């Protein structure tokens, strides 16, 4: 089965599902630990993805800044 491409939007949906499962009273401690671990991995991937986008935006902003502003920086 091919792996689906990571998207932040899908990760948020997956995190919502994990939270719903964790909030159920019948979730065993072992299952809760596994769900928590999955959730933390998703959070890390989201943070890494958002950090990458932020860096790209900073580069784009630097590239579009007028040359006089670039010289001052």
Predicted model as a PDB file, atoms N, CA, C, CB and O in Angstrom, pLDDT in the B-factor column:
MODEL        1                                                                  
ATOM      1  N   UNK A   1       0.847  -1.185   0.000  1.00 53.00           N  
ATOM      2  CA  UNK A   1       0.000   0.000   0.000  1.00 53.00           C  
ATOM      3  C   UNK A   1       0.889   1.243   0.000  1.00 53.00           C  
ATOM      4  CB  UNK A   1      -0.962   0.001   1.228  1.00 53.00           C  
ATOM      5  O   UNK A   1       1.733   1.395   0.883  1.00 53.00           O  
ATOM      6  N   UNK A   2       0.711   2.131  -0.976  1.00 58.00           N  
ATOM      7  CA  UNK A   2       1.558   3.323  -1.040  1.00 58.00           C  
ATOM      8  C   UNK A   2       1.285   4.259   0.137  1.00 58.00           C  
ATOM      9  CB  UNK A   2       1.334   4.065  -2.363  1.00 58.00           C  
ATOM     10  O   UNK A   2       0.160   4.396   0.617  1.00 58.00           O  
ATOM     11  N   UNK A   3       2.341   4.877   0.562  1.00 64.00           N  
ATOM     12  CA  UNK A   3       2.243   5.819   1.661  1.00 64.00           C  
ATOM     13  C   UNK A   3       1.643   7.125   1.174  1.00 64.00           C  
ATOM     14  CB  UNK A   3       3.614   6.060   2.294  1.00 64.00           C  
ATOM     15  O   UNK A   3       2.020   7.636   0.120  1.00 64.00           O  
ATOM     16  N   UNK A   4       0.693   7.671   1.957  1.00 76.00           N  
ATOM     17  CA  UNK A   4       0.102   8.926   1.525  1.00 76.00           C  
ATOM     18  C   UNK A   4       1.021  10.085   1.896  1.00 76.00           C  
ATOM     19  CB  UNK A   4      -1.294   9.117   2.151  1.00 76.00           C  
ATOM     20  O   UNK A   4       1.738  10.041   2.896  1.00 76.00           O  
ATOM     21  N   UNK A   5       0.980  11.113   1.068  1.00 89.00           N  
ATOM     22  CA  UNK A   5       1.824  12.281   1.272  1.00 89.00           C  
ATOM     23  C   UNK A   5       1.375  13.033   2.524  1.00 89.00           C  
ATOM     24  CB  UNK A   5       1.783  13.207   0.035  1.00 89.00           C  
ATOM     25  O   UNK A   5       0.179  13.209   2.757  1.00 89.00           O  
ATOM     26  N   UNK A   6       2.335  13.470   3.320  1.00 89.00           N  
ATOM     27  CA  UNK A   6       2.032  14.197   4.553  1.00 89.00           C  
ATOM     28  C   UNK A   6       1.504  15.588   4.227  1.00 89.00           C  
ATOM     29  CB  UNK A   6       3.283  14.296   5.453  1.00 89.00           C  
ATOM     30  O   UNK A   6       2.083  16.318   3.422  1.00 89.00           O  
ATOM     31  N   UNK A   7       0.393  15.939   4.869  1.00 93.00           N  
ATOM     32  CA  UNK A   7      -0.103  17.307   4.823  1.00 93.00           C  
ATOM     33  C   UNK A   7      -0.461  17.724   6.237  1.00 93.00           C  
ATOM     34  CB  UNK A   7      -1.329  17.441   3.867  1.00 93.00           C  
ATOM     35  O   UNK A   7      -0.923  16.906   7.032  1.00 93.00           O  
ATOM     36  N   UNK A   8      -0.253  18.973   6.546  1.00 94.00           N  
ATOM     37  CA  UNK A   8      -0.584  19.492   7.869  1.00 94.00           C  
ATOM     38  C   UNK A   8      -2.080  19.373   8.117  1.00 94.00           C  
ATOM     39  CB  UNK A   8      -0.131  20.959   8.011  1.00 94.00           C  
ATOM     40  O   UNK A   8      -2.510  19.046   9.224  1.00 94.00           O  
ATOM     41  N   UNK A   9      -2.864  19.635   7.094  1.00 94.00           N  
ATOM     42  CA  UNK A   9      -4.316  19.558   7.240  1.00 94.00           C  
ATOM     43  C   UNK A   9      -4.768  18.148   7.639  1.00 94.00           C  
ATOM     44  CB  UNK A   9      -5.000  19.978   5.934  1.00 94.00           C  
ATOM     45  O   UNK A   9      -5.601  17.981   8.529  1.00 94.00           O  
ATOM     46  N   UNK A  10      -4.205  17.141   6.968  1.00 95.00           N  
ATOM     47  CA  UNK A  10      -4.559  15.763   7.306  1.00 95.00           C  
ATOM     48  C   UNK A  10      -4.049  15.398   8.690  1.00 95.00           C  
ATOM     49  CB  UNK A  10      -3.997  14.792   6.264  1.00 95.00           C  
ATOM     50  O   UNK A  10      -4.713  14.668   9.426  1.00 95.00           O  
ATOM     51  N   UNK A  11      -2.882  15.898   9.046  1.00 96.00           N  
ATOM     52  CA  UNK A  11      -2.338  15.625  10.375  1.00 96.00           C  
ATOM     53  C   UNK A  11      -3.251  16.191  11.458  1.00 96.00           C  
ATOM     54  CB  UNK A  11      -0.924  16.216  10.511  1.00 96.00           C  
ATOM     55  O   UNK A  11      -3.446  15.551  12.492  1.00 96.00           O  
ATOM     56  N   UNK A  12      -3.815  17.377  11.240  1.00 96.00           N  
ATOM     57  CA  UNK A  12      -4.750  17.955  12.212  1.00 96.00           C  
ATOM     58  C   UNK A  12      -5.994  17.081  12.356  1.00 96.00           C  
ATOM     59  CB  UNK A  12      -5.153  19.381  11.791  1.00 96.00           C  
ATOM     60  O   UNK A  12      -6.497  16.888  13.463  1.00 96.00           O  
ATOM     61  N   UNK A  13      -6.490  16.552  11.230  1.00 96.00           N  
ATOM     62  CA  UNK A  13      -7.643  15.648  11.294  1.00 96.00           C  
ATOM     63  C   UNK A  13      -7.287  14.372  12.060  1.00 96.00           C  
ATOM     64  CB  UNK A  13      -8.135  15.298   9.872  1.00 96.00           C  
ATOM     65  O   UNK A  13      -8.073  13.884  12.873  1.00 96.00           O  
ATOM     66  N   UNK A  14      -6.109  13.845  11.792  1.00 97.00           N  
ATOM     67  CA  UNK A  14      -5.653  12.645  12.499  1.00 97.00           C  
ATOM     68  C   UNK A  14      -5.490  12.923  13.999  1.00 97.00           C  
ATOM     69  CB  UNK A  14      -4.319  12.143  11.902  1.00 97.00           C  
ATOM     70  O   UNK A  14      -5.825  12.083  14.835  1.00 97.00           O  
ATOM     71  N   UNK A  15      -4.977  14.096  14.322  1.00 97.00           N  
ATOM     72  CA  UNK A  15      -4.832  14.464  15.731  1.00 97.00           C  
ATOM     73  C   UNK A  15      -6.189  14.578  16.420  1.00 97.00           C  
ATOM     74  CB  UNK A  15      -4.071  15.783  15.858  1.00 97.00           C  
ATOM     75  O   UNK A  15      -6.336  14.188  17.579  1.00 97.00           O  
ATOM     76  N   UNK A  16      -7.167  15.107  15.715  1.00 97.00           N  
ATOM     77  CA  UNK A  16      -8.525  15.177  16.278  1.00 97.00           C  
ATOM     78  C   UNK A  16      -9.053  13.782  16.597  1.00 97.00           C  
ATOM     79  CB  UNK A  16      -9.482  15.891  15.300  1.00 97.00           C  
ATOM     80  O   UNK A  16      -9.660  13.562  17.645  1.00 97.00           O  
ATOM     81  N   UNK A  17      -8.815  12.847  15.683  1.00 97.00           N  
ATOM     82  CA  UNK A  17      -9.257  11.468  15.911  1.00 97.00           C  
ATOM     83  C   UNK A  17      -8.547  10.857  17.117  1.00 97.00           C  
ATOM     84  CB  UNK A  17      -9.003  10.611  14.661  1.00 97.00           C  
ATOM     85  O   UNK A  17      -9.163  10.152  17.917  1.00 97.00           O  
ATOM     86  N   UNK A  18      -7.267  11.127  17.240  1.00 97.00           N  
ATOM     87  CA  UNK A  18      -6.497  10.602  18.370  1.00 97.00           C  
ATOM     88  C   UNK A  18      -7.035  11.160  19.685  1.00 97.00           C  
ATOM     89  CB  UNK A  18      -5.000  10.946  18.215  1.00 97.00           C  
ATOM     90  O   UNK A  18      -7.186  10.424  20.660  1.00 97.00           O  
ATOM     91  N   UNK A  19      -7.320  12.448  19.710  1.00 97.00           N  
ATOM     92  CA  UNK A  19      -7.853  13.067  20.927  1.00 97.00           C  
ATOM     93  C   UNK A  19      -9.195  12.450  21.298  1.00 97.00           C  
ATOM     94  CB  UNK A  19      -8.001  14.589  20.743  1.00 97.00           C  
ATOM     95  O   UNK A  19      -9.454  12.173  22.469  1.00 97.00           O  
ATOM     96  N   UNK A  20     -10.049  12.235  20.296  1.00 96.00           N  
ATOM     97  CA  UNK A  20     -11.353  11.604  20.565  1.00 96.00           C  
ATOM     98  C   UNK A  20     -11.172  10.222  21.180  1.00 96.00           C  
ATOM     99  CB  UNK A  20     -12.182  11.496  19.267  1.00 96.00           C  
ATOM    100  O   UNK A  20     -11.869   9.865  22.130  1.00 96.00           O  
ATOM    101  N   UNK A  21     -10.246   9.453  20.645  1.00 95.00           N  
ATOM    102  CA  UNK A  21     -10.000   8.108  21.177  1.00 95.00           C  
ATOM    103  C   UNK A  21      -9.439   8.181  22.598  1.00 95.00           C  
ATOM    104  CB  UNK A  21      -9.025   7.335  20.260  1.00 95.00           C  
ATOM    105  O   UNK A  21      -9.805   7.377  23.455  1.00 95.00           O  
ATOM    106  N   UNK A  22      -8.559   9.140  22.844  1.00 95.00           N  
ATOM    107  CA  UNK A  22      -7.964   9.281  24.176  1.00 95.00           C  
ATOM    108  C   UNK A  22      -9.007   9.701  25.216  1.00 95.00           C  
ATOM    109  CB  UNK A  22      -6.822  10.305  24.138  1.00 95.00           C  
ATOM    110  O   UNK A  22      -8.889   9.356  26.392  1.00 95.00           O  
ATOM    111  N   UNK A  23     -10.013  10.435  24.785  1.00 95.00           N  
ATOM    112  CA  UNK A  23     -11.043  10.903  25.710  1.00 95.00           C  
ATOM    113  C   UNK A  23     -12.060   9.826  26.083  1.00 95.00           C  
ATOM    114  CB  UNK A  23     -11.761  12.075  25.111  1.00 95.00           C  
ATOM    115  O   UNK A  23     -12.841  10.011  27.016  1.00 95.00           O  
ATOM    116  N   UNK A  24     -12.059   8.719  25.372  1.00 92.00           N  
ATOM    117  CA  UNK A  24     -12.991   7.630  25.683  1.00 92.00           C  
ATOM    118  C   UNK A  24     -12.558   6.945  26.974  1.00 92.00           C  
ATOM    119  CB  UNK A  24     -13.059   6.602  24.515  1.00 92.00           C  
ATOM    120  O   UNK A  24     -11.369   6.755  27.228  1.00 92.00           O  
ATOM    121  N   UNK A  25     -13.546   6.582  27.778  1.00 89.00           N  
ATOM    122  CA  UNK A  25     -13.263   5.926  29.053  1.00 89.00           C  
ATOM    123  C   UNK A  25     -12.739   4.500  28.888  1.00 89.00           C  
ATOM    124  CB  UNK A  25     -14.506   5.908  29.901  1.00 89.00           C  
ATOM    125  O   UNK A  25     -12.060   3.981  29.773  1.00 89.00           O  
ATOM    126  N   UNK A  26     -13.050   3.876  27.771  1.00 94.00           N  
ATOM    127  CA  UNK A  26     -12.659   2.479  27.607  1.00 94.00           C  
ATOM    128  C   UNK A  26     -11.287   2.291  26.955  1.00 94.00           C  
ATOM    129  CB  UNK A  26     -13.690   1.770  26.792  1.00 94.00           C  
ATOM    130  O   UNK A  26     -10.927   1.164  26.615  1.00 94.00           O  
ATOM    131  N   UNK A  27     -10.510   3.369  26.771  1.00 93.00           N  
ATOM    132  CA  UNK A  27      -9.176   3.266  26.186  1.00 93.00           C  
ATOM    133  C   UNK A  27      -8.220   2.731  27.243  1.00 93.00           C  
ATOM    134  CB  UNK A  27      -8.689   4.643  25.641  1.00 93.00           C  
ATOM    135  O   UNK A  27      -8.086   3.307  28.323  1.00 93.00           O  
ATOM    136  N   UNK A  28      -7.560   1.630  26.922  1.00 94.00           N  
ATOM    137  CA  UNK A  28      -6.608   1.039  27.872  1.00 94.00           C  
ATOM    138  C   UNK A  28      -5.373   1.931  27.997  1.00 94.00           C  
ATOM    139  CB  UNK A  28      -6.198  -0.392  27.425  1.00 94.00           C  
ATOM    140  O   UNK A  28      -5.102   2.775  27.142  1.00 94.00           O  
ATOM    141  N   UNK A  29      -4.647   1.723  29.067  1.00 94.00           N  
ATOM    142  CA  UNK A  29      -3.441   2.515  29.291  1.00 94.00           C  
ATOM    143  C   UNK A  29      -2.434   2.292  28.165  1.00 94.00           C  
ATOM    144  CB  UNK A  29      -2.811   2.162  30.649  1.00 94.00           C  
ATOM    145  O   UNK A  29      -1.808   3.241  27.695  1.00 94.00           O  
ATOM    146  N   UNK A  30      -2.280   1.054  27.738  1.00 97.00           N  
ATOM    147  CA  UNK A  30      -1.347   0.746  26.656  1.00 97.00           C  
ATOM    148  C   UNK A  30      -1.774   1.414  25.352  1.00 97.00           C  
ATOM    149  CB  UNK A  30      -1.242  -0.768  26.460  1.00 97.00           C  
ATOM    150  O   UNK A  30      -0.941   1.968  24.634  1.00 97.00           O  
ATOM    151  N   UNK A  31      -3.076   1.362  25.045  1.00 96.00           N  
ATOM    152  CA  UNK A  31      -3.585   2.023  23.839  1.00 96.00           C  
ATOM    153  C   UNK A  31      -3.405   3.536  23.935  1.00 96.00           C  
ATOM    154  CB  UNK A  31      -5.071   1.679  23.619  1.00 96.00           C  
ATOM    155  O   UNK A  31      -3.047   4.189  22.956  1.00 96.00           O  
ATOM    156  N   UNK A  32      -3.654   4.082  25.116  1.00 96.00           N  
ATOM    157  CA  UNK A  32      -3.500   5.525  25.310  1.00 96.00           C  
ATOM    158  C   UNK A  32      -2.051   5.943  25.099  1.00 96.00           C  
ATOM    159  CB  UNK A  32      -3.971   5.936  26.716  1.00 96.00           C  
ATOM    160  O   UNK A  32      -1.784   6.984  24.499  1.00 96.00           O  
ATOM    161  N   UNK A  33      -1.133   5.148  25.582  1.00 97.00           N  
ATOM    162  CA  UNK A  33       0.285   5.451  25.389  1.00 97.00           C  
ATOM    163  C   UNK A  33       0.654   5.422  23.916  1.00 97.00           C  
ATOM    164  CB  UNK A  33       1.155   4.464  26.164  1.00 97.00           C  
ATOM    165  O   UNK A  33       1.384   6.291  23.439  1.00 97.00           O  
ATOM    166  N   UNK A  34       0.156   4.430  23.195  1.00 97.00           N  
ATOM    167  CA  UNK A  34       0.430   4.346  21.756  1.00 97.00           C  
ATOM    168  C   UNK A  34      -0.198   5.518  20.998  1.00 97.00           C  
ATOM    169  CB  UNK A  34      -0.095   3.016  21.193  1.00 97.00           C  
ATOM    170  O   UNK A  34       0.427   6.088  20.103  1.00 97.00           O  
ATOM    171  N   UNK A  35      -1.411   5.869  21.350  1.00 97.00           N  
ATOM    172  CA  UNK A  35      -2.077   7.011  20.711  1.00 97.00           C  
ATOM    173  C   UNK A  35      -1.333   8.309  20.994  1.00 97.00           C  
ATOM    174  CB  UNK A  35      -3.530   7.126  21.195  1.00 97.00           C  
ATOM    175  O   UNK A  35      -1.157   9.141  20.105  1.00 97.00           O  
ATOM    176  N   UNK A  36      -0.899   8.473  22.236  1.00 97.00           N  
ATOM    177  CA  UNK A  36      -0.141   9.675  22.613  1.00 97.00           C  
ATOM    178  C   UNK A  36       1.149   9.755  21.790  1.00 97.00           C  
ATOM    179  CB  UNK A  36       0.185   9.669  24.140  1.00 97.00           C  
ATOM    180  O   UNK A  36       1.512  10.819  21.290  1.00 97.00           O  
ATOM    181  N   UNK A  37       1.830   8.624  21.659  1.00 98.00           N  
ATOM    182  CA  UNK A  37       3.071   8.584  20.889  1.00 98.00           C  
ATOM    183  C   UNK A  37       2.818   8.960  19.427  1.00 98.00           C  
ATOM    184  CB  UNK A  37       3.710   7.186  20.976  1.00 98.00           C  
ATOM    185  O   UNK A  37       3.577   9.735  18.846  1.00 98.00           O  
ATOM    186  N   UNK A  38       1.759   8.418  18.837  1.00 97.00           N  
ATOM    187  CA  UNK A  38       1.398   8.766  17.456  1.00 97.00           C  
ATOM    188  C   UNK A  38       1.111  10.258  17.335  1.00 97.00           C  
ATOM    189  CB  UNK A  38       0.172   7.950  16.991  1.00 97.00           C  
ATOM    190  O   UNK A  38       1.543  10.915  16.388  1.00 97.00           O  
ATOM    191  N   UNK A  39       0.385  10.772  18.297  1.00 97.00           N  
ATOM    192  CA  UNK A  39       0.041  12.188  18.287  1.00 97.00           C  
ATOM    193  C   UNK A  39       1.264  13.079  18.366  1.00 97.00           C  
ATOM    194  CB  UNK A  39      -0.887  12.503  19.425  1.00 97.00           C  
ATOM    195  O   UNK A  39       1.360  14.081  17.658  1.00 97.00           O  
ATOM    196  N   UNK A  40       2.193  12.712  19.227  1.00 98.00           N  
ATOM    197  CA  UNK A  40       3.410  13.522  19.371  1.00 98.00           C  
ATOM    198  C   UNK A  40       4.251  13.489  18.098  1.00 98.00           C  
ATOM    199  CB  UNK A  40       4.244  13.028  20.562  1.00 98.00           C  
ATOM    200  O   UNK A  40       4.873  14.489  17.739  1.00 98.00           O  
ATOM    201  N   UNK A  41       4.274  12.345  17.414  1.00 97.00           N  
ATOM    202  CA  UNK A  41       4.987  12.259  16.133  1.00 97.00           C  
ATOM    203  C   UNK A  41       4.334  13.179  15.096  1.00 97.00           C  
ATOM    204  CB  UNK A  41       5.005  10.794  15.617  1.00 97.00           C  
ATOM    205  O   UNK A  41       5.022  13.854  14.330  1.00 97.00           O  
ATOM    206  N   UNK A  42       3.011  13.195  15.084  1.00 97.00           N  
ATOM    207  CA  UNK A  42       2.299  14.085  14.155  1.00 97.00           C  
ATOM    208  C   UNK A  42       2.566  15.552  14.478  1.00 97.00           C  
ATOM    209  CB  UNK A  42       0.788  13.809  14.201  1.00 97.00           C  
ATOM    210  O   UNK A  42       2.771  16.362  13.573  1.00 97.00           O  
ATOM    211  N   UNK A  43       2.565  15.894  15.756  1.00 97.00           N  
ATOM    212  CA  UNK A  43       2.838  17.273  16.165  1.00 97.00           C  
ATOM    213  C   UNK A  43       4.237  17.682  15.709  1.00 97.00           C  
ATOM    214  CB  UNK A  43       2.700  17.429  17.702  1.00 97.00           C  
ATOM    215  O   UNK A  43       4.428  18.793  15.213  1.00 97.00           O  
ATOM    216  N   UNK A  44       5.214  16.789  15.876  1.00 97.00           N  
ATOM    217  CA  UNK A  44       6.594  17.079  15.456  1.00 97.00           C  
ATOM    218  C   UNK A  44       6.661  17.303  13.947  1.00 97.00           C  
ATOM    219  CB  UNK A  44       7.543  15.926  15.865  1.00 97.00           C  
ATOM    220  O   UNK A  44       7.313  18.237  13.481  1.00 97.00           O  
ATOM    221  N   UNK A  45       5.983  16.441  13.184  1.00 96.00           N  
ATOM    222  CA  UNK A  45       5.981  16.599  11.727  1.00 96.00           C  
ATOM    223  C   UNK A  45       5.320  17.917  11.319  1.00 96.00           C  
ATOM    224  CB  UNK A  45       5.255  15.415  11.061  1.00 96.00           C  
ATOM    225  O   UNK A  45       5.782  18.590  10.398  1.00 96.00           O  
ATOM    226  N   UNK A  46       4.242  18.279  12.007  1.00 96.00           N  
ATOM    227  CA  UNK A  46       3.564  19.550  11.715  1.00 96.00           C  
ATOM    228  C   UNK A  46       4.491  20.719  12.009  1.00 96.00           C  
ATOM    229  CB  UNK A  46       2.261  19.681  12.538  1.00 96.00           C  
ATOM    230  O   UNK A  46       4.603  21.646  11.207  1.00 96.00           O  
ATOM    231  N   UNK A  47       5.150  20.676  13.152  1.00 97.00           N  
ATOM    232  CA  UNK A  47       6.053  21.767  13.535  1.00 97.00           C  
ATOM    233  C   UNK A  47       7.193  21.886  12.535  1.00 97.00           C  
ATOM    234  CB  UNK A  47       6.612  21.541  14.956  1.00 97.00           C  
ATOM    235  O   UNK A  47       7.543  22.992  12.122  1.00 97.00           O  
ATOM    236  N   UNK A  48       7.776  20.758  12.141  1.00 96.00           N  
ATOM    237  CA  UNK A  48       8.853  20.781  11.150  1.00 96.00           C  
ATOM    238  C   UNK A  48       8.375  21.371   9.828  1.00 96.00           C  
ATOM    239  CB  UNK A  48       9.401  19.370  10.924  1.00 96.00           C  
ATOM    240  O   UNK A  48       9.077  22.167   9.205  1.00 96.00           O  
ATOM    241  N   UNK A  49       7.179  20.976   9.408  1.00 95.00           N  
ATOM    242  CA  UNK A  49       6.619  21.480   8.160  1.00 95.00           C  
ATOM    243  C   UNK A  49       6.361  22.980   8.234  1.00 95.00           C  
ATOM    244  CB  UNK A  49       5.326  20.742   7.825  1.00 95.00           C  
ATOM    245  O   UNK A  49       6.669  23.715   7.295  1.00 95.00           O  
ATOM    246  N   UNK A  50       5.799  23.432   9.345  1.00 95.00           N  
ATOM    247  CA  UNK A  50       5.521  24.861   9.506  1.00 95.00           C  
ATOM    248  C   UNK A  50       6.818  25.669   9.618  1.00 95.00           C  
ATOM    249  CB  UNK A  50       4.645  25.097  10.748  1.00 95.00           C  
ATOM    250  O   UNK A  50       6.888  26.795   9.125  1.00 95.00           O  
ATOM    251  N   UNK A  51       7.832  25.107  10.255  1.00 96.00           N  
ATOM    252  CA  UNK A  51       9.136  25.785  10.327  1.00 96.00           C  
ATOM    253  C   UNK A  51       9.730  25.959   8.935  1.00 96.00           C  
ATOM    254  CB  UNK A  51      10.112  24.993  11.223  1.00 96.00           C  
ATOM    255  O   UNK A  51      10.289  27.008   8.615  1.00 96.00           O  
ATOM    256  N   UNK A  52       9.602  24.912   8.103  1.00 95.00           N  
ATOM    257  CA  UNK A  52      10.128  24.972   6.746  1.00 95.00           C  
ATOM    258  C   UNK A  52       9.405  26.055   5.933  1.00 95.00           C  
ATOM    259  CB  UNK A  52       9.989  23.600   6.058  1.00 95.00           C  
ATOM    260  O   UNK A  52      10.038  26.809   5.193  1.00 95.00           O  
ATOM    261  N   UNK A  53       8.097  26.124   6.074  1.00 95.00           N  
ATOM    262  CA  UNK A  53       7.321  27.143   5.361  1.00 95.00           C  
ATOM    263  C   UNK A  53       7.729  28.541   5.842  1.00 95.00           C  
ATOM    264  CB  UNK A  53       5.794  26.918   5.569  1.00 95.00           C  
ATOM    265  O   UNK A  53       7.872  29.461   5.037  1.00 95.00           O  
ATOM    266  N   UNK A  54       7.910  28.693   7.137  1.00 95.00           N  
ATOM    267  CA  UNK A  54       8.322  29.995   7.677  1.00 95.00           C  
ATOM    268  C   UNK A  54       9.669  30.427   7.106  1.00 95.00           C  
ATOM    269  CB  UNK A  54       8.397  29.941   9.213  1.00 95.00           C  
ATOM    270  O   UNK A  54       9.848  31.593   6.755  1.00 95.00           O  
ATOM    271  N   UNK A  55      10.615  29.496   7.009  1.00 95.00           N  
ATOM    272  CA  UNK A  55      11.924  29.822   6.430  1.00 95.00           C  
ATOM    273  C   UNK A  55      11.782  30.223   4.966  1.00 95.00           C  
ATOM    274  CB  UNK A  55      12.886  28.625   6.559  1.00 95.00           C  
ATOM    275  O   UNK A  55      12.426  31.171   4.516  1.00 95.00           O  
ATOM    276  N   UNK A  56      10.940  29.505   4.221  1.00 94.00           N  
ATOM    277  CA  UNK A  56      10.723  29.844   2.817  1.00 94.00           C  
ATOM    278  C   UNK A  56      10.118  31.236   2.681  1.00 94.00           C  
ATOM    279  CB  UNK A  56       9.814  28.806   2.150  1.00 94.00           C  
ATOM    280  O   UNK A  56      10.502  31.994   1.790  1.00 94.00           O  
ATOM    281  N   UNK A  57       9.182  31.575   3.549  1.00 94.00           N  
ATOM    282  CA  UNK A  57       8.571  32.906   3.505  1.00 94.00           C  
ATOM    283  C   UNK A  57       9.594  33.992   3.824  1.00 94.00           C  
ATOM    284  CB  UNK A  57       7.396  32.987   4.489  1.00 94.00           C  
ATOM    285  O   UNK A  57       9.577  35.062   3.215  1.00 94.00           O  
ATOM    286  N   UNK A  58      10.478  33.720   4.770  1.00 92.00           N  
ATOM    287  CA  UNK A  58      11.513  34.700   5.105  1.00 92.00           C  
ATOM    288  C   UNK A  58      12.431  34.935   3.911  1.00 92.00           C  
ATOM    289  CB  UNK A  58      12.333  34.231   6.323  1.00 92.00           C  
ATOM    290  O   UNK A  58      12.820  36.069   3.632  1.00 92.00           O  
ATOM    291  N   UNK A  59      12.772  33.860   3.213  1.00 92.00           N  
ATOM    292  CA  UNK A  59      13.623  33.985   2.026  1.00 92.00           C  
ATOM    293  C   UNK A  59      12.907  34.778   0.943  1.00 92.00           C  
ATOM    294  CB  UNK A  59      14.023  32.595   1.493  1.00 92.00           C  
ATOM    295  O   UNK A  59      13.513  35.633   0.296  1.00 92.00           O  
ATOM    296  N   UNK A  60      11.629  34.503   0.743  1.00 91.00           N  
ATOM    297  CA  UNK A  60      10.860  35.243  -0.262  1.00 91.00           C  
ATOM    298  C   UNK A  60      10.779  36.725   0.101  1.00 91.00           C  
ATOM    299  CB  UNK A  60       9.441  34.651  -0.399  1.00 91.00           C  
ATOM    300  O   UNK A  60      10.901  37.587  -0.769  1.00 91.00           O  
ATOM    301  N   UNK A  61      10.577  37.015   1.362  1.00 89.00           N  
ATOM    302  CA  UNK A  61      10.509  38.412   1.795  1.00 89.00           C  
ATOM    303  C   UNK A  61      11.841  39.120   1.580  1.00 89.00           C  
ATOM    304  CB  UNK A  61      10.104  38.496   3.270  1.00 89.00           C  
ATOM    305  O   UNK A  61      11.868  40.282   1.176  1.00 89.00           O  
ATOM    306  N   UNK A  62      12.943  38.428   1.849  1.00 88.00           N  
ATOM    307  CA  UNK A  62      14.266  39.023   1.629  1.00 88.00           C  
ATOM    308  C   UNK A  62      14.488  39.300   0.153  1.00 88.00           C  
ATOM    309  CB  UNK A  62      15.373  38.103   2.165  1.00 88.00           C  
ATOM    310  O   UNK A  62      15.049  40.333  -0.214  1.00 88.00           O  
ATOM    311  N   UNK A  63      14.049  38.376  -0.694  1.00 85.00           N  
ATOM    312  CA  UNK A  63      14.241  38.519  -2.137  1.00 85.00           C  
ATOM    313  C   UNK A  63      13.427  39.667  -2.714  1.00 85.00           C  
ATOM    314  CB  UNK A  63      13.874  37.231  -2.840  1.00 85.00           C  
ATOM    315  O   UNK A  63      13.850  40.297  -3.684  1.00 85.00           O  
ATOM    316  N   UNK A  64      12.263  39.946  -2.131  1.00 82.00           N  
ATOM    317  CA  UNK A  64      11.434  41.001  -2.707  1.00 82.00           C  
ATOM    318  C   UNK A  64      11.688  42.364  -2.075  1.00 82.00           C  
ATOM    319  CB  UNK A  64       9.980  40.643  -2.562  1.00 82.00           C  
ATOM    320  O   UNK A  64      11.143  43.367  -2.536  1.00 82.00           O  
ATOM    321  N   UNK A  65      12.504  42.415  -1.029  1.00 73.00           N  
ATOM    322  CA  UNK A  65      12.798  43.693  -0.375  1.00 73.00           C  
ATOM    323  C   UNK A  65      13.605  44.584  -1.333  1.00 73.00           C  
ATOM    324  CB  UNK A  65      13.581  43.465   0.963  1.00 73.00           C  
ATOM    325  O   UNK A  65      14.447  44.097  -2.086  1.00 73.00           O  
ATOM    326  N   UNK A  66      13.332  45.895  -1.290  1.00 72.00           N  
ATOM    327  CA  UNK A  66      14.107  46.819  -2.142  1.00 72.00           C  
ATOM    328  C   UNK A  66      15.597  46.726  -1.828  1.00 72.00           C  
ATOM    329  CB  UNK A  66      13.619  48.275  -1.953  1.00 72.00           C  
ATOM    330  O   UNK A  66      15.977  46.396  -0.705  1.00 72.00           O  
ATOM    331  N   UNK A  67      16.432  47.014  -2.808  1.00 64.00           N  
ATOM    332  CA  UNK A  67      17.880  46.857  -2.629  1.00 64.00           C  
ATOM    333  C   UNK A  67      18.428  47.733  -1.518  1.00 64.00           C  
ATOM    334  CB  UNK A  67      18.598  47.175  -3.917  1.00 64.00           C  
ATOM    335  O   UNK A  67      19.383  47.338  -0.850  1.00 64.00           O  
ATOM    336  N   UNK A  68      17.851  48.917  -1.297  1.00 59.00           N  
ATOM    337  CA  UNK A  68      18.336  49.791  -0.227  1.00 59.00           C  
ATOM    338  C   UNK A  68      18.097  49.158   1.141  1.00 59.00           C  
ATOM    339  CB  UNK A  68      17.648  51.166  -0.301  1.00 59.00           C  
ATOM    340  O   UNK A  68      18.903  49.334   2.054  1.00 59.00           O  
ATOM    341  N   UNK A  69      17.014  48.436   1.287  1.00 53.00           N  
ATOM    342  CA  UNK A  69      16.741  47.759   2.551  1.00 53.00           C  
ATOM    343  C   UNK A  69      17.682  46.583   2.716  1.00 53.00           C  
ATOM    344  CB  UNK A  69      15.275  47.290   2.621  1.00 53.00           C  
ATOM    345  O   UNK A  69      18.163  46.325   3.820  1.00 53.00           O  
ATOM    346  N   UNK A  70      17.956  45.860   1.627  1.00 53.00           N  
ATOM    347  CA  UNK A  70      18.880  44.727   1.690  1.00 53.00           C  
ATOM    348  C   UNK A  70      20.261  45.196   2.127  1.00 53.00           C  
ATOM    349  CB  UNK A  70      18.965  44.015   0.326  1.00 53.00           C  
ATOM    350  O   UNK A  70      20.930  44.509   2.900  1.00 53.00           O  
ATOM    351  N   UNK A  71      20.700  46.362   1.642  1.00 56.00           N  
ATOM    352  CA  UNK A  71      22.027  46.857   1.983  1.00 56.00           C  
ATOM    353  C   UNK A  71      22.133  47.190   3.470  1.00 56.00           C  
ATOM    354  CB  UNK A  71      22.361  48.089   1.146  1.00 56.00           C  
ATOM    355  O   UNK A  71      23.202  47.053   4.066  1.00 56.00           O  
ATOM    356  N   UNK A  72      21.024  47.626   4.069  1.00 57.00           N  
ATOM    357  CA  UNK A  72      21.041  47.977   5.477  1.00 57.00           C  
ATOM    358  C   UNK A  72      21.120  46.742   6.359  1.00 57.00           C  
ATOM    359  CB  UNK A  72      19.814  48.789   5.829  1.00 57.00           C  
ATOM    360  O   UNK A  72      21.654  46.812   7.466  1.00 57.00           O  
ATOM    361  N   UNK A  73      20.605  45.621   5.896  1.00 53.00           N  
ATOM    362  CA  UNK A  73      20.561  44.387   6.690  1.00 53.00           C  
ATOM    363  C   UNK A  73      21.859  43.700   6.660  1.00 53.00           C  
ATOM    364  CB  UNK A  73      19.494  43.458   6.206  1.00 53.00           C  
ATOM    365  O   UNK A  73      22.013  42.643   7.272  1.00 53.00           O  
TER     366      UNK A  73                                                      
ENDMDL                                                                          
END                                                                             
